[in-house]
Amino acid sequence: MLAKMNIGAIVFYVSDIDRTEAFYRETLGLDLNRMPGEPGESGGADWLMAGMANGVSLIFFQMPGKQGDSPVPVFELAEGGIEAIVEGLASKGVTIVPPVSHAPDGGLTADFADPDGHTLSMYQAPDKPR
Protein backbone atom coordinates (compact mmCIF):
# COMPACT_ATOMS: atom_id res chain seq x y z
CA MET A 1 0.00 0.00 0.00
CA LEU A 2 2.83 2.47 0.84
CA ALA A 3 5.61 0.74 -1.12
CA LYS A 4 5.57 3.18 -4.05
CA MET A 5 5.43 6.32 -1.91
CA ASN A 6 8.29 8.58 -0.94
CA ILE A 7 9.14 9.73 2.53
CA GLY A 8 8.08 13.36 2.32
CA ALA A 9 9.00 14.50 5.81
CA ILE A 10 10.44 13.50 9.15
CA VAL A 11 8.63 15.12 12.07
CA PHE A 12 10.22 16.01 15.41
CA TYR A 13 8.28 16.99 18.54
CA VAL A 14 10.26 19.59 20.48
CA SER A 15 9.82 21.35 23.81
CA ASP A 16 10.94 24.84 22.69
CA ILE A 17 10.49 25.93 19.07
CA ASP A 18 12.74 29.01 19.46
CA ARG A 19 15.62 26.97 20.92
CA THR A 20 15.15 24.37 18.17
CA GLU A 21 15.23 27.06 15.48
CA ALA A 22 18.44 28.54 16.88
CA PHE A 23 20.15 25.13 17.09
CA TYR A 24 19.23 23.89 13.62
CA ARG A 25 19.80 27.28 11.95
CA GLU A 26 22.89 28.58 13.78
CA THR A 27 24.61 25.39 14.88
CA LEU A 28 23.79 23.05 12.01
CA GLY A 29 23.38 25.67 9.28
CA LEU A 30 19.99 24.52 8.02
CA ASP A 31 17.79 26.91 6.08
CA LEU A 32 14.64 26.88 8.20
CA ASN A 33 11.30 28.41 7.35
CA ARG A 34 9.09 29.46 10.26
CA MET A 35 5.51 28.62 9.34
CA PRO A 36 2.37 29.99 11.02
CA GLY A 37 0.10 27.38 12.57
CA GLU A 38 -3.52 27.10 11.52
CA PRO A 39 -5.94 28.58 14.07
CA GLY A 40 -7.45 25.79 16.14
CA GLU A 41 -4.77 23.28 15.17
CA SER A 42 -2.05 22.80 17.81
CA GLY A 43 -3.15 26.10 19.31
CA GLY A 44 -2.07 27.94 16.17
CA ALA A 45 1.59 27.64 17.21
CA ASP A 46 4.34 28.35 14.70
CA TRP A 47 6.27 25.37 13.36
CA LEU A 48 9.53 24.96 11.46
CA MET A 49 10.38 23.31 8.16
CA ALA A 50 13.76 22.67 6.54
CA GLY A 51 14.02 21.31 3.00
CA MET A 52 16.68 18.65 2.63
CA ALA A 53 18.22 16.76 -0.28
CA ASN A 54 15.94 14.53 -2.40
CA GLY A 55 12.83 16.45 -1.37
CA VAL A 56 12.59 15.24 2.23
CA SER A 57 11.64 17.92 4.76
CA LEU A 58 12.48 18.09 8.44
CA ILE A 59 9.49 19.45 10.34
CA PHE A 60 9.48 20.60 13.96
CA PHE A 61 6.36 21.02 16.10
CA GLN A 62 6.40 22.34 19.64
CA MET A 63 4.31 19.87 21.58
CA PRO A 64 4.59 17.54 24.53
CA GLY A 65 5.91 14.10 23.77
CA LYS A 66 7.59 11.23 25.45
CA GLN A 67 10.84 9.65 24.38
CA GLY A 68 10.19 7.50 21.33
CA ASP A 69 7.42 9.74 19.91
CA SER A 70 9.82 11.44 17.57
CA PRO A 71 10.99 11.45 14.85
CA VAL A 72 7.97 10.37 12.87
CA PRO A 73 8.47 9.41 9.21
CA VAL A 74 5.73 10.88 7.02
CA PHE A 75 4.62 9.19 3.78
CA GLU A 76 3.58 11.78 1.22
CA LEU A 77 0.42 10.88 -0.70
CA ALA A 78 1.03 12.50 -4.08
CA GLU A 79 -2.25 11.21 -5.51
CA GLY A 80 -4.46 11.97 -2.51
CA GLY A 81 -7.00 9.44 -1.25
CA ILE A 82 -5.95 9.58 2.41
CA GLU A 83 -9.34 8.49 3.76
CA ALA A 84 -9.45 5.36 1.57
CA ILE A 85 -5.90 4.43 2.59
CA VAL A 86 -6.71 4.89 6.29
CA GLU A 87 -9.84 2.74 5.89
CA GLY A 88 -7.74 0.07 4.15
CA LEU A 89 -5.16 0.05 6.93
CA ALA A 90 -7.84 -0.08 9.63
CA SER A 91 -9.50 -3.03 7.86
CA LYS A 92 -6.18 -4.88 8.21
CA GLY A 93 -6.14 -4.28 11.96
CA VAL A 94 -3.68 -1.35 11.93
CA THR A 95 -4.11 1.05 14.86
CA ILE A 96 -4.95 4.53 13.55
CA VAL A 97 -4.05 7.36 15.97
CA PRO A 98 -5.50 9.93 15.38
CA PRO A 99 -7.91 9.60 12.44
CA VAL A 100 -7.68 11.88 9.40
CA SER A 101 -7.33 15.49 10.58
CA HIS A 102 -6.08 18.84 9.33
CA ALA A 103 -2.33 19.42 9.09
CA PRO A 104 -0.93 22.84 10.11
CA ASP A 105 -0.72 23.91 6.44
CA GLY A 106 -4.35 22.99 5.68
CA GLY A 107 -3.58 19.58 4.18
CA LEU A 108 -4.68 16.31 5.74
CA THR A 109 -2.75 13.93 7.95
CA ALA A 110 -3.30 10.64 9.75
CA ASP A 111 -1.02 8.70 12.07
CA PHE A 112 -0.87 4.97 12.57
CA ALA A 113 1.19 2.59 14.66
CA ASP A 114 3.38 -0.32 13.64
CA PRO A 115 3.27 -3.54 15.71
CA ASP A 116 5.86 -2.14 18.15
CA GLY A 117 3.89 1.08 18.65
CA HIS A 118 6.16 3.29 16.51
CA THR A 119 4.24 6.17 14.99
CA LEU A 120 4.15 6.50 11.20
CA SER A 121 2.23 9.24 9.43
CA MET A 122 0.64 10.06 6.09
CA TYR A 123 0.26 13.54 4.64
CA GLN A 124 -1.88 14.79 1.80
CA ALA A 125 -1.45 18.27 0.35
CA PRO A 126 -4.44 20.64 0.57
CA ASP A 127 -5.23 20.43 -3.16
CA LYS A 128 -5.58 16.60 -3.41
CA PRO A 129 -8.87 14.62 -3.34
CA ARG A 130 -9.80 13.10 -0.01
C-alpha positions, 0 to 999 in steps of 0.5 A: 500500500505504501511501497511506491510512496516517498518519505516526504518529511520526518517530524520532530516533537520539540519542547521549545520551538525558538531553541530548536530554530536557533540550534538547527539554523545557527549550529547546524546551518539549516535553512529553516522556514518558520511557518504559522500554525492554523488557528485551532490546530495545535493552538495555532503555534508556529512550526519549522520546516527545513528542506533537505536533499531529495525532497525530504523535509524536516518538520518541527512542532512544539508539543509535549511528547515522550521519548520515542514519539519522535521522529515520525516518518511521514509518507507523502500521498502524491495522488491523494486518497488519504481516507481510503488508505486509512480505511484500508489500513484499519480493515487490516487491523492497523491502529490509527491514531488519530484519524484523518485530521487537518495538518498545520498547512491545511492539508490532511494527515493521519497517524498509525502505529506499527506492531511495536507502537512506533508512529508512522504518518501520512500527509496529503497536500491541501489540493488533493482529493480526499 
